[in-house]
């Protein structure tokens, strides 16, 4: 068995970290809005957020390839802005990963915010807290389980994605060749030993991450009002 190339591992970790940060920045306000809004558009937005859960990755990847490609609206704008293409690049992988992992961050946060209930926020309001203070000082601490679950699921799901990454990023060493792509290539070339090492590592990582979430969540006290 030859030496294992750790490049895809580090690239996957980098992709997952960047994707999770972006997802938290975008997903937190959306989850807050979905948890409290009475808008008739809520079911439509929830369905759009959940689409990656049921849509085949190749279908999602195909449409992302079209939109992010040089002929697509976003792809053309990116070329004019930076002079480089979004497809088959790390930036393109981040955009694709954010869309593909969106429900794994938004849904846990939405559930956590909804479970806080109006009472703590109303109590904070009577003490003079504005909406920002209610969110950061009351709702967010009470929703820490949701944040933990969202971060872990978003990170782990990005680490293991394959179809969308292959469609949008291809297999460029050092740029888009993540763990799942490396495993696929090893299997294609009958390098089963190397594929087994990477697969086993991904399996252990996934188990440890999920086990950690369950253990930590059980240790976090449930706030009741």
TORPA-4810 file (N, C-alpha, C, O; in nm, 3 decimals):
<nodes>
NODE_1_0.085_-0.120_0.000_0.000_0.000_0.000_0.088_0.124_0.000_0.176_0.138_0.085_X
NODE_2_0.065_0.216_-0.095_0.142_0.337_-0.104_0.101_0.438_0.002_0.005_0.418_0.076_X
NODE_3_0.177_0.546_0.005_0.146_0.651_0.100_0.013_0.717_0.064_-0.020_0.734_-0.053_X
NODE_4_-0.062_0.754_0.166_-0.191_0.819_0.146_-0.169_0.969_0.126_-0.102_1.034_0.207_X
NODE_5_-0.225_1.022_0.020_-0.218_1.165_-0.006_-0.317_1.236_0.087_-0.438_1.217_0.076_X
NODE_6_-0.265_1.319_0.177_-0.349_1.389_0.273_-0.405_1.520_0.218_-0.481_1.589_0.287_X
NODE_7_-0.368_1.554_0.095_-0.419_1.677_0.035_-0.571_1.684_0.034_-0.627_1.787_0.074_X
NODE_8_-0.641_1.578_-0.011_-0.788_1.582_-0.010_-0.847_1.597_0.130_-0.953_1.657_0.147_X
NODE_9_-0.777_1.544_0.231_-0.827_1.555_0.369_-0.824_1.700_0.414_-0.924_1.752_0.465_X
NODE_10_-0.710_1.767_0.395_-0.699_1.907_0.437_-0.793_1.996_0.356_-0.851_2.090_0.410_X
NODE_11_-0.806_1.967_0.229_-0.897_2.047_0.145_-1.041_2.028_0.190_-1.119_2.124_0.192_X
NODE_12_-1.078_1.906_0.226_-1.214_1.880_0.274_-1.240_1.953_0.405_-1.348_2.010_0.424_X
NODE_13_-1.143_1.951_0.496_-1.158_2.022_0.624_-1.172_2.172_0.601_-1.253_2.238_0.666_X
NODE_14_-1.092_2.225_0.509_-1.099_2.367_0.478_-1.235_2.402_0.418_-1.296_2.502_0.455_X
NODE_15_-1.280_2.320_0.325_-1.411_2.343_0.262_-1.523_2.337_0.364_-1.612_2.421_0.363_X
NODE_16_-1.519_2.239_0.452_-1.623_2.223_0.552_-1.624_2.340_0.650_-1.730_2.386_0.691_X
NODE_17_-1.506_2.388_0.688_-1.498_2.500_0.782_-1.554_2.628_0.721_-1.634_2.697_0.783_X
NODE_18_-1.512_2.659_0.600_-1.561_2.780_0.532_-1.711_2.771_0.509_-1.784_2.867_0.532_X
NODE_19_-1.757_2.654_0.463_-1.899_2.635_0.436_-1.982_2.652_0.562_-2.088_2.715_0.559_X
NODE_20_-1.936_2.597_0.673_-2.011_2.606_0.799_-2.020_2.750_0.847_-2.125_2.792_0.895_X
NODE_21_-1.913_2.826_0.834_-1.916_2.966_0.874_-2.016_3.045_0.790_-2.094_3.124_0.843_X
NODE_22_-2.013_3.022_0.659_-2.107_3.091_0.570_-2.250_3.050_0.601_-2.341_3.133_0.603_X
NODE_23_-2.270_2.921_0.626_-2.404_2.872_0.657_-2.459_2.934_0.785_-2.577_2.969_0.791_X
NODE_24_-2.376_2.948_0.886_-2.421_3.011_1.010_-2.457_3.157_0.988_-2.556_3.207_1.042_X
NODE_25_-2.376_3.226_0.908_-2.401_3.368_0.882_-2.532_3.388_0.807_-2.607_3.482_0.835_X
NODE_26_-2.559_3.300_0.710_-2.681_3.313_0.630_-2.799_3.244_0.697_-2.910_3.295_0.697_X
NODE_27_-2.773_3.127_0.753_-2.881_3.045_0.806_-2.941_3.094_0.935_-3.060_3.071_0.960_X
NODE_28_-2.862_3.161_1.020_-2.914_3.205_1.150_-3.029_3.305_1.136_-3.135_3.282_1.195_X
NODE_29_-3.013_3.413_1.061_-3.127_3.505_1.047_-3.246_3.442_0.977_-3.361_3.472_1.010_X
NODE_30_-3.219_3.355_0.879_-3.330_3.288_0.810_-3.404_3.194_0.905_-3.527_3.190_0.904_X
NODE_31_-3.331_3.120_0.986_-3.393_3.028_1.082_-3.474_3.106_1.185_-3.582_3.062_1.225_X
NODE_32_-3.422_3.220_1.229_-3.494_3.304_1.324_-3.626_3.352_1.263_-3.730_3.350_1.328_X
NODE_33_-3.619_3.396_1.139_-3.740_3.444_1.071_-3.842_3.331_1.053_-3.961_3.351_1.076_X
NODE_34_-3.794_3.213_1.013_-3.885_3.101_0.994_-3.948_3.056_1.126_-4.062_3.009_1.128_X
NODE_35_-3.875_3.070_1.235_-3.926_3.026_1.364_-4.038_3.116_1.416_-4.123_3.070_1.493_X
NODE_36_-4.040_3.244_1.375_-4.133_3.338_1.436_-4.230_3.403_1.337_-4.328_3.464_1.379_X
NODE_37_-4.204_3.391_1.209_-4.289_3.462_1.113_-4.428_3.398_1.101_-4.446_3.278_1.123_X
NODE_38_-4.524_3.481_1.065_-4.659_3.433_1.034_-4.690_3.452_0.886_-4.805_3.444_0.844_X
NODE_39_-4.585_3.477_0.809_-4.602_3.502_0.666_-4.654_3.378_0.594_-4.619_3.265_0.629_X
NODE_40_-4.738_3.400_0.494_-4.789_3.290_0.413_-4.679_3.229_0.326_-4.694_3.119_0.272_X
NODE_41_-4.569_3.300_0.313_-4.457_3.250_0.232_-4.372_3.149_0.309_-4.283_3.087_0.250_X
NODE_42_-4.397_3.133_0.437_-4.313_3.045_0.519_-4.307_2.901_0.464_-4.197_2.848_0.451_X
NODE_43_-4.419_2.837_0.431_-4.410_2.699_0.379_-4.328_2.690_0.250_-4.258_2.591_0.227_X
NODE_44_-4.337_2.792_0.168_-4.261_2.793_0.042_-4.112_2.800_0.071_-4.033_2.727_0.012_X
NODE_45_-4.074_2.890_0.162_-3.932_2.904_0.198_-3.881_2.777_0.264_-3.769_2.733_0.237_X
NODE_46_-3.961_2.717_0.350_-3.921_2.593_0.416_-3.901_2.481_0.315_-3.809_2.401_0.329_X
NODE_47_-3.987_2.476_0.215_-3.974_2.372_0.111_-3.847_2.393_0.030_-3.778_2.297_-0.005_X
NODE_48_-3.815_2.520_0.000_-3.694_2.549_-0.076_-3.570_2.511_0.005_-3.475_2.452_-0.048_X
NODE_49_-3.571_2.544_0.134_-3.458_2.511_0.222_-3.437_2.360_0.229_-3.324_2.313_0.231_X
NODE_50_-3.547_2.284_0.232_-3.539_2.139_0.249_-3.514_2.064_0.119_-3.492_1.943_0.122_X
NODE_51_-3.516_2.132_0.006_-3.499_2.064_-0.123_-3.376_1.973_-0.131_-3.387_1.862_-0.181_X
NODE_52_-3.259_2.018_-0.083_-3.141_1.930_-0.092_-3.157_1.797_-0.018_-3.081_1.704_-0.045_X
NODE_53_-3.254_1.786_0.073_-3.274_1.661_0.146_-3.334_1.553_0.056_-3.309_1.434_0.077_X
NODE_54_-3.412_1.593_-0.044_-3.481_1.496_-0.128_-3.435_1.500_-0.273_-3.458_1.405_-0.349_X
NODE_55_-3.369_1.608_-0.313_-3.326_1.621_-0.451_-3.196_1.542_-0.473_-3.102_1.558_-0.395_X
NODE_56_-3.189_1.459_-0.577_-3.064_1.386_-0.604_-2.948_1.483_-0.621_-2.961_1.584_-0.690_X
NODE_57_-2.833_1.454_-0.560_-2.718_1.545_-0.569_-2.677_1.576_-0.713_-2.632_1.687_-0.742_X
NODE_58_-2.693_1.478_-0.804_-2.655_1.503_-0.942_-2.747_1.605_-1.008_-2.703_1.683_-1.093_X
NODE_59_-2.875_1.604_-0.969_-2.968_1.703_-1.024_-2.932_1.842_-0.975_-2.923_1.937_-1.054_X
NODE_60_-2.911_1.854_-0.844_-2.870_1.982_-0.788_-2.737_2.026_-0.846_-2.719_2.143_-0.880_X
NODE_61_-2.644_1.932_-0.858_-2.513_1.964_-0.914_-2.521_2.009_-1.058_-2.446_2.098_-1.100_X
NODE_62_-2.611_1.948_-1.135_-2.626_1.987_-1.276_-2.671_2.132_-1.289_-2.614_2.209_-1.366_X
NODE_63_-2.774_2.168_-1.212_-2.826_2.304_-1.223_-2.726_2.406_-1.168_-2.718_2.517_-1.219_X
NODE_64_-2.652_2.368_-1.066_-2.548_2.456_-1.016_-2.438_2.473_-1.120_-2.381_2.582_-1.135_X
NODE_65_-2.407_2.365_-1.191_-2.307_2.372_-1.296_-2.349_2.468_-1.406_-2.268_2.543_-1.459_X
NODE_66_-2.479_2.465_-1.440_-2.531_2.555_-1.542_-2.529_2.700_-1.494_-2.488_2.790_-1.568_X
NODE_67_-2.572_2.722_-1.370_-2.581_2.859_-1.318_-2.443_2.919_-1.292_-2.419_3.036_-1.320_X
NODE_68_-2.353_2.836_-1.237_-2.220_2.886_-1.201_-2.121_2.882_-1.317_-2.013_2.939_-1.308_X
NODE_69_-2.158_2.813_-1.426_-2.069_2.801_-1.541_-2.049_2.933_-1.614_-2.120_3.030_-1.587_X
NODE_70_-1.953_2.938_-1.705_-1.924_3.062_-1.779_-2.043_3.120_-1.853_-2.050_3.241_-1.875_X
NODE_71_-2.138_3.035_-1.892_-2.256_3.083_-1.964_-2.370_3.121_-1.871_-2.469_3.181_-1.916_X
NODE_72_-2.359_3.088_-1.743_-2.464_3.119_-1.647_-2.456_3.262_-1.598_-2.351_3.327_-1.610_X
NODE_73_-2.566_3.312_-1.541_-2.570_3.451_-1.496_-2.467_3.478_-1.386_-2.392_3.575_-1.392_X
NODE_74_-2.464_3.390_-1.286_-2.370_3.408_-1.176_-2.227_3.385_-1.224_-2.135_3.456_-1.186_X
NODE_75_-2.209_3.283_-1.309_-2.077_3.252_-1.360_-2.019_3.365_-1.444_-1.900_3.396_-1.432_X
NODE_76_-2.102_3.426_-1.528_-2.055_3.538_-1.609_-2.016_3.657_-1.523_-1.914_3.721_-1.545_X
NODE_77_-2.101_3.686_-1.423_-2.071_3.798_-1.333_-1.939_3.774_-1.260_-1.858_3.866_-1.246_X
NODE_78_-1.916_3.650_-1.215_-1.793_3.618_-1.142_-1.670_3.633_-1.232_-1.566_3.681_-1.188_X
NODE_79_-1.683_3.592_-1.357_-1.571_3.606_-1.451_-1.538_3.753_-1.473_-1.421_3.792_-1.475_X
NODE_80_-1.642_3.835_-1.489_-1.620_3.979_-1.508_-1.559_4.043_-1.384_-1.481_4.137_-1.393_X
NODE_81_-1.595_3.990_-1.267_-1.547_4.047_-1.142_-1.405_4.004_-1.109_-1.324_4.086_-1.065_X
NODE_82_-1.375_3.876_-1.130_-1.246_3.821_-1.086_-1.155_3.774_-1.200_-1.034_3.758_-1.182_X
NODE_83_-1.214_3.751_-1.316_-1.134_3.699_-1.427_-1.116_3.549_-1.426_-1.045_3.494_-1.511_X
NODE_84_-1.178_3.480_-1.330_-1.168_3.335_-1.320_-1.309_3.274_-1.314_-1.406_3.345_-1.288_X
NODE_85_-1.317_3.144_-1.337_-1.446_3.078_-1.337_-1.480_3.025_-1.198_-1.392_2.997_-1.117_X
NODE_86_-1.610_3.013_-1.172_-1.656_2.955_-1.046_-1.652_2.803_-1.051_-1.616_2.737_-0.953_X
NODE_87_-1.689_2.747_-1.166_-1.687_2.601_-1.178_-1.543_2.552_-1.176_-1.451_2.619_-1.223_X
NODE_88_-1.526_2.433_-1.120_-1.395_2.369_-1.109_-1.297_2.459_-1.031_-1.179_2.471_-1.066_X
NODE_89_-1.351_2.521_-0.925_-1.269_2.604_-0.838_-1.316_2.585_-0.694_-1.426_2.536_-0.670_X
NODE_90_-1.232_2.625_-0.598_-1.269_2.612_-0.457_-1.387_2.703_-0.424_-1.474_2.664_-0.346_X
NODE_91_-1.390_2.822_-0.482_-1.502_2.914_-0.456_-1.634_2.852_-0.502_-1.736_2.865_-0.434_X
NODE_92_-1.632_2.787_-0.617_-1.752_2.720_-0.665_-1.795_2.608_-0.573_-1.914_2.587_-0.551_X
NODE_93_-1.697_2.536_-0.518_-1.729_2.429_-0.423_-1.794_2.485_-0.297_-1.886_2.423_-0.243_X
NODE_94_-1.750_2.601_-0.251_-1.810_2.662_-0.132_-1.956_2.696_-0.158_-2.042_2.666_-0.076_X
NODE_95_-1.984_2.759_-0.272_-2.122_2.795_-0.305_-2.209_2.670_-0.314_-2.319_2.666_-0.259_X
NODE_96_-2.160_2.569_-0.384_-2.236_2.445_-0.400_-2.257_2.376_-0.265_-2.365_2.324_-0.239_X
NODE_97_-2.155_2.376_-0.181_-2.165_2.311_-0.050_-2.262_2.384_0.042_-2.336_2.320_0.117_X
NODE_98_-2.263_2.516_0.035_-2.356_2.595_0.116_-2.500_2.560_0.079_-2.583_2.540_0.167_X
NODE_99_-2.528_2.552_-0.048_-2.664_2.520_-0.093_-2.700_2.376_-0.056_-2.811_2.350_-0.010_X
NODE_100_-2.607_2.284_-0.075_-2.634_2.143_-0.050_-2.651_2.113_0.099_-2.729_2.025_0.135_X
NODE_101_-2.580_2.184_0.185_-2.586_2.159_0.330_-2.681_2.255_0.402_-2.690_2.251_0.525_X
NODE_102_-2.750_2.340_0.330_-2.835_2.441_0.390_-2.935_2.386_0.492_-2.942_2.439_0.603_X
NODE_103_-3.012_2.283_0.459_-3.112_2.235_0.556_-3.050_2.178_0.683_-3.115_2.179_0.788_X
NODE_104_-2.928_2.129_0.677_-2.865_2.070_0.794_-2.825_2.174_0.898_-2.795_2.140_1.012_X
NODE_105_-2.824_2.300_0.859_-2.796_2.409_0.951_-2.923_2.486_0.986_-2.947_2.517_1.103_X
NODE_106_-3.003_2.517_0.886_-3.122_2.599_0.908_-3.226_2.527_0.993_-3.282_2.586_1.085_X
NODE_107_-3.253_2.401_0.964_-3.359_2.331_1.034_-3.332_2.312_1.184_-3.422_2.337_1.264_X
NODE_108_-3.211_2.270_1.226_-3.186_2.262_1.371_-3.196_2.397_1.440_-3.244_2.406_1.553_X
NODE_109_-3.150_2.503_1.373_-3.159_2.636_1.433_-3.305_2.681_1.443_-3.345_2.739_1.544_X
NODE_110_-3.381_2.656_1.340_-3.523_2.693_1.343_-3.596_2.623_1.458_-3.673_2.686_1.531_X
NODE_111_-3.571_2.495_1.473_-3.632_2.419_1.581_-3.590_2.472_1.718_-3.672_2.483_1.809_X
NODE_112_-3.462_2.505_1.730_-3.411_2.556_1.858_-3.472_2.691_1.892_-3.511_2.714_2.007_X
NODE_113_-3.480_2.780_1.794_-3.538_2.911_1.819_-3.686_2.901_1.854_-3.735_2.971_1.943_X
NODE_114_-3.757_2.812_1.784_-3.900_2.796_1.812_-3.922_2.739_1.951_-4.021_2.773_2.017_X
NODE_115_-3.830_2.653_1.998_-3.846_2.590_2.129_-3.819_2.687_2.244_-3.857_2.661_2.358_X
NODE_116_-3.754_2.799_2.214_-3.729_2.899_2.318_-3.861_2.953_2.372_-3.876_2.977_2.492_X
NODE_117_-3.957_2.972_2.280_-4.087_3.023_2.322_-4.086_3.174_2.340_-3.979_3.234_2.351_X
NODE_118_-4.202_3.235_2.343_-4.209_3.382_2.354_-4.185_3.436_2.495_-4.151_3.553_2.511_X
NODE_119_-4.204_3.352_2.597_-4.197_3.402_2.734_-4.063_3.466_2.770_-4.063_3.577_2.822_X
NODE_120_-3.948_3.401_2.744_-3.820_3.465_2.778_-3.799_3.596_2.704_-3.744_3.691_2.760_X
NODE_121_-3.842_3.602_2.578_-3.824_3.724_2.500_-3.913_3.835_2.552_-3.872_3.951_2.558_X
NODE_122_-4.036_3.800_2.591_-4.127_3.900_2.647_-4.074_3.951_2.781_-4.085_4.070_2.812_X
NODE_123_-4.018_3.861_2.860_-3.961_3.903_2.988_-3.844_3.997_2.967_-3.829_4.096_3.039_X
NODE_124_-3.760_3.967_2.868_-3.646_4.054_2.838_-3.694_4.190_2.788_-3.634_4.293_2.819_X
NODE_125_-3.802_4.189_2.709_-3.856_4.314_2.656_-3.907_4.405_2.768_-3.892_4.527_2.763_X
NODE_126_-3.969_4.343_2.869_-4.021_4.423_2.980_-3.907_4.487_3.061_-3.928_4.586_3.131_X
NODE_127_-3.788_4.429_3.050_-3.671_4.483_3.119_-3.595_4.584_3.034_-3.490_4.635_3.073_X
NODE_128_-3.650_4.612_2.915_-3.591_4.714_2.829_-3.500_4.663_2.720_-3.435_4.743_2.652_X
NODE_129_-3.494_4.532_2.700_-3.407_4.477_2.596_-3.469_4.499_2.459_-3.588_4.473_2.440_X
NODE_130_-3.388_4.547_2.364_-3.437_4.560_2.227_-3.428_4.425_2.157_-3.389_4.325_2.218_X
NODE_131_-3.465_4.421_2.029_-3.470_4.293_1.958_-3.332_4.229_1.944_-3.319_4.107_1.953_X
NODE_132_-3.229_4.311_1.921_-3.095_4.256_1.910_-3.050_4.195_2.042_-2.991_4.087_2.044_X
NODE_133_-3.078_4.263_2.150_-3.042_4.212_2.283_-3.121_4.086_2.317_-3.068_3.994_2.379_X
NODE_134_-3.247_4.083_2.277_-3.328_3.963_2.300_-3.269_3.844_2.227_-3.267_3.732_2.278_X
NODE_135_-3.221_3.870_2.106_-3.165_3.759_2.027_-3.031_3.712_2.084_-3.013_3.593_2.107_X
NODE_136_-2.938_3.805_2.105_-2.802_3.767_2.144_-2.791_3.727_2.291_-2.712_3.639_2.325_X
NODE_137_-2.869_3.791_2.379_-2.854_3.765_2.522_-2.953_3.663_2.577_-2.931_3.605_2.683_X
NODE_138_-3.062_3.641_2.504_-3.165_3.549_2.554_-3.181_3.428_2.462_-3.157_3.315_2.503_X
NODE_139_-3.222_3.453_2.338_-3.256_3.344_2.248_-3.134_3.257_2.212_-3.142_3.135_2.217_X
NODE_140_-3.022_3.321_2.176_-2.905_3.244_2.134_-2.850_3.153_2.243_-2.823_3.036_2.216_X
NODE_141_-2.834_3.203_2.368_-2.788_3.110_2.474_-2.885_2.995_2.498_-2.841_2.883_2.524_X
NODE_142_-3.014_3.021_2.489_-3.112_2.915_2.510_-3.115_2.816_2.393_-3.161_2.703_2.408_X
NODE_143_-3.066_2.860_2.277_-3.067_2.775_2.158_-2.931_2.710_2.132_-2.901_2.671_2.019_X
NODE_144_-2.849_2.699_2.236_-2.713_2.649_2.215_-2.709_2.505_2.164_-2.618_2.467_2.091_X
NODE_145_-2.808_2.426_2.203_-2.813_2.289_2.149_-2.833_2.292_1.998_-2.771_2.216_1.924_X
NODE_146_-2.921_2.380_1.954_-2.945_2.392_1.810_-2.821_2.437_1.735_-2.793_2.388_1.626_X
NODE_147_-2.746_2.530_1.795_-2.623_2.576_1.731_-2.521_2.463_1.721_-2.457_2.445_1.617_X
NODE_148_-2.508_2.386_1.827_-2.414_2.275_1.826_-2.451_2.174_1.718_-2.366_2.130_1.640_X
NODE_149_-2.577_2.137_1.714_-2.623_2.041_1.614_-2.604_2.095_1.473_-2.560_2.023_1.384_X
NODE_150_-2.636_2.222_1.452_-2.624_2.282_1.320_-2.479_2.284_1.273_-2.450_2.251_1.158_X
NODE_151_-2.388_2.323_1.361_-2.246_2.330_1.325_-2.192_2.192_1.290_-2.123_2.175_1.190_X
NODE_152_-2.223_2.094_1.374_-2.170_1.959_1.353_-2.228_1.897_1.227_-2.154_1.840_1.146_X
NODE_153_-2.359_1.905_1.209_-2.422_1.846_1.092_-2.378_1.916_0.964_-2.352_1.850_0.863_X
NODE_154_-2.370_2.048_0.967_-2.326_2.121_0.848_-2.183_2.085_0.810_-2.153_2.065_0.693_X
NODE_155_-2.096_2.078_0.911_-1.955_2.045_0.886_-1.941_1.902_0.835_-1.875_1.877_0.734_X
NODE_156_-2.004_1.807_0.906_-1.990_1.666_0.869_-2.053_1.636_0.734_-1.999_1.558_0.656_X
NODE_157_-2.168_1.698_0.706_-2.233_1.673_0.577_-2.149_1.725_0.462_-2.144_1.662_0.356_X
NODE_158_-2.083_1.838_0.482_-1.997_1.893_0.377_-1.875_1.803_0.355_-1.832_1.784_0.242_X
NODE_159_-1.822_1.748_0.463_-1.707_1.658_0.451_-1.739_1.539_0.361_-1.655_1.496_0.282_X
NODE_160_-1.861_1.485_0.374_-1.894_1.362_0.304_-1.962_1.376_0.170_-1.991_1.275_0.105_X
NODE_161_-1.989_1.498_0.125_-2.064_1.514_0.000_-1.982_1.469_-0.120_-1.859_1.479_-0.121_X
NODE_162_-2.052_1.420_-0.222_-1.984_1.366_-0.340_-2.042_1.416_-0.471_-1.972_1.477_-0.551_X
NODE_163_-2.172_1.390_-0.493_-2.232_1.419_-0.623_-2.223_1.564_-0.664_-2.182_1.594_-0.776_X
NODE_164_-2.259_1.653_-0.574_-2.256_1.796_-0.606_-2.112_1.842_-0.629_-2.085_1.919_-0.722_X
NODE_165_-2.021_1.795_-0.545_-1.880_1.833_-0.558_-1.823_1.786_-0.692_-1.752_1.861_-0.758_X
NODE_166_-1.856_1.665_-0.731_-1.805_1.611_-0.857_-1.858_1.690_-0.976_-1.784_1.718_-1.070_X
NODE_167_-1.987_1.726_-0.972_-2.048_1.798_-1.084_-1.991_1.939_-1.096_-1.962_1.985_-1.207_X
NODE_168_-1.975_2.007_-0.986_-1.935_2.147_-0.989_-1.783_2.164_-0.989_-1.730_2.252_-1.056_X
NODE_169_-1.713_2.079_-0.913_-1.569_2.098_-0.896_-1.481_2.004_-0.974_-1.365_2.035_-1.001_X
NODE_170_-1.535_1.888_-1.011_-1.451_1.792_-1.081_-1.348_1.729_-0.989_-1.376_1.704_-0.871_X
NODE_171_-1.231_1.702_-1.041_-1.126_1.632_-0.965_-0.991_1.695_-0.993_-0.907_1.636_-1.062_X
NODE_172_-0.970_1.815_-0.940_-0.845_1.888_-0.961_-0.763_1.883_-0.832_-0.804_1.942_-0.732_X
NODE_173_-0.649_1.814_-0.833_-0.568_1.804_-0.710_-0.532_1.941_-0.653_-0.488_2.030_-0.726_X
NODE_174_-0.552_1.955_-0.522_-0.517_2.080_-0.456_-0.621_2.189_-0.467_-0.609_2.292_-0.401_X
NODE_175_-0.725_2.169_-0.551_-0.826_2.272_-0.570_-0.967_2.221_-0.542_-1.044_2.285_-0.471_X
NODE_176_-1.000_2.106_-0.599_-1.136_2.054_-0.582_-1.139_1.905_-0.547_-1.247_1.847_-0.534_X
NODE_177_-1.026_1.844_-0.531_-1.020_1.701_-0.503_-1.034_1.677_-0.353_-0.936_1.676_-0.279_X
NODE_178_-1.157_1.658_-0.309_-1.185_1.635_-0.167_-1.183_1.485_-0.138_-1.158_1.404_-0.227_X
NODE_179_-1.211_1.448_-0.012_-1.200_1.309_0.030_-1.289_1.216_-0.053_-1.243_1.112_-0.100_X
NODE_180_-1.415_1.254_-0.070_-1.508_1.166_-0.141_-1.464_1.142_-0.285_-1.479_1.032_-0.338_X
NODE_181_-1.409_1.245_-0.349_-1.360_1.231_-0.486_-1.237_1.141_-0.489_-1.221_1.059_-0.579_X
NODE_182_-1.149_1.158_-0.390_-1.029_1.076_-0.383_-1.064_0.928_-0.365_-1.002_0.841_-0.426_X
NODE_183_-1.164_0.901_-0.281_-1.208_0.762_-0.262_-1.261_0.705_-0.392_-1.228_0.592_-0.429_X
NODE_184_-1.341_0.781_-0.461_-1.397_0.736_-0.590_-1.286_0.706_-0.691_-1.292_0.606_-0.763_X
NODE_185_-1.185_0.793_-0.696_-1.075_0.772_-0.790_-0.994_0.648_-0.753_-0.953_0.572_-0.842_X
NODE_186_-0.971_0.626_-0.624_-0.898_0.507_-0.582_-0.973_0.379_-0.620_-0.913_0.281_-0.662_X
NODE_187_-1.104_0.381_-0.604_-1.184_0.264_-0.642_-1.177_0.241_-0.793_-1.165_0.127_-0.838_X
NODE_188_-1.185_0.348_-0.870_-1.178_0.336_-1.016_-1.047_0.276_-1.062_-1.042_0.201_-1.159_X
NODE_189_-0.939_0.310_-0.991_-0.807_0.259_-1.029_-0.771_0.131_-0.954_-0.657_0.085_-0.959_X
NODE_190_-0.870_0.073_-0.884_-0.854_-0.052_-0.810_-0.754_-0.041_-0.694_-0.698_-0.141_-0.650_X
NODE_191_-0.733_0.080_-0.647_-0.646_0.102_-0.531_-0.731_0.090_-0.405_-0.754_0.188_-0.334_X
NODE_192_-0.777_-0.032_-0.378_-0.873_-0.053_-0.270_-0.814_-0.025_-0.132_-0.886_0.019_-0.042_X
NODE_193_-0.686_-0.051_-0.114_-0.624_-0.026_0.016_-0.631_0.122_0.053_-0.666_0.157_0.165_X
NODE_194_-0.597_0.208_-0.043_-0.602_0.351_-0.017_-0.747_0.399_0.002_-0.775_0.483_0.087_X
NODE_195_-0.837_0.344_-0.079_-0.979_0.380_-0.065_-1.031_0.336_0.072_-1.111_0.406_0.134_X
NODE_196_-0.984_0.221_0.118_-1.028_0.171_0.248_-0.980_0.259_0.362_-1.054_0.284_0.457_X
NODE_197_-0.857_0.307_0.354_-0.803_0.393_0.459_-0.883_0.522_0.469_-0.921_0.564_0.578_X
NODE_198_-0.909_0.585_0.354_-0.986_0.710_0.355_-1.130_0.686_0.398_-1.188_0.766_0.472_X
NODE_199_-1.189_0.576_0.351_-1.327_0.545_0.387_-1.341_0.515_0.535_-1.434_0.562_0.600_X
NODE_200_-1.247_0.438_0.588_-1.250_0.406_0.731_-1.233_0.532_0.815_-1.299_0.549_0.917_X
NODE_201_-1.143_0.619_0.770_-1.124_0.744_0.842_-1.250_0.829_0.842_-1.284_0.890_0.944_X
NODE_202_-1.320_0.832_0.728_-1.444_0.910_0.719_-1.554_0.847_0.805_-1.633_0.918_0.866_X
NODE_203_-1.557_0.714_0.809_-1.656_0.644_0.892_-1.634_0.673_1.040_-1.728_0.703_1.113_X
NODE_204_-1.509_0.662_1.083_-1.477_0.688_1.223_-1.506_0.833_1.259_-1.562_0.861_1.365_X
NODE_205_-1.467_0.924_1.170_-1.493_1.066_1.194_-1.641_1.093_1.211_-1.681_1.164_1.303_X
NODE_206_-1.723_1.038_1.123_-1.867_1.060_1.130_-1.926_1.006_1.260_-2.008_1.072_1.323_X
NODE_207_-1.882_0.886_1.299_-1.933_0.826_1.422_-1.894_0.909_1.544_-1.977_0.935_1.631_X
NODE_208_-1.767_0.949_1.551_-1.718_1.024_1.666_-1.790_1.159_1.675_-1.825_1.204_1.784_X
NODE_209_-1.810_1.223_1.560_-1.877_1.353_1.559_-2.020_1.340_1.611_-2.062_1.418_1.696_X
NODE_210_-2.094_1.242_1.561_-2.232_1.224_1.605_-2.239_1.183_1.752_-2.325_1.230_1.827_X
NODE_211_-2.148_1.095_1.794_-2.145_1.055_1.934_-2.118_1.175_2.023_-2.179_1.189_2.129_X
NODE_212_-2.026_1.260_1.981_-1.996_1.379_2.058_-2.115_1.472_2.072_-2.137_1.530_2.178_X
NODE_213_-2.191_1.487_1.964_-2.310_1.572_1.968_-2.410_1.520_2.070_-2.462_1.597_2.151_X
NODE_214_-2.436_1.389_2.067_-2.532_1.331_2.161_-2.486_1.345_2.306_-2.566_1.375_2.394_X
NODE_215_-2.357_1.324_2.329_-2.305_1.334_2.466_-2.312_1.478_2.516_-2.357_1.503_2.628_X
NODE_216_-2.268_1.572_2.433_-2.268_1.712_2.474_-2.410_1.763_2.492_-2.438_1.835_2.588_X
NODE_217_-2.500_1.726_2.402_-2.638_1.771_2.413_-2.703_1.721_2.542_-2.785_1.791_2.602_X
NODE_218_-2.668_1.601_2.584_-2.724_1.547_2.708_-2.669_1.621_2.830_-2.733_1.625_2.935_X
NODE_219_-2.550_1.678_2.815_-2.488_1.749_2.928_-2.534_1.893_2.940_-2.514_1.957_3.043_X
NODE_220_-2.595_1.946_2.832_-2.642_2.084_2.835_-2.779_2.088_2.901_-2.872_2.022_2.854_X
NODE_221_-2.794_2.164_3.008_-2.925_2.168_3.077_-3.030_2.232_2.990_-3.001_2.324_2.913_X
NODE_222_-3.153_2.184_3.003_-3.265_2.239_2.931_-3.325_2.352_3.014_-3.365_2.332_3.129_X
NODE_223_-3.329_2.471_2.955_-3.385_2.585_3.025_-3.536_2.584_3.013_-3.589_2.573_2.902_X
NODE_224_-3.605_2.595_3.121_-3.751_2.593_3.121_-3.803_2.723_3.182_-3.755_2.771_3.285_X
NODE_225_-3.903_2.778_3.114_-3.966_2.900_3.163_-4.114_2.876_3.177_-4.187_2.967_3.216_X
</nodes>
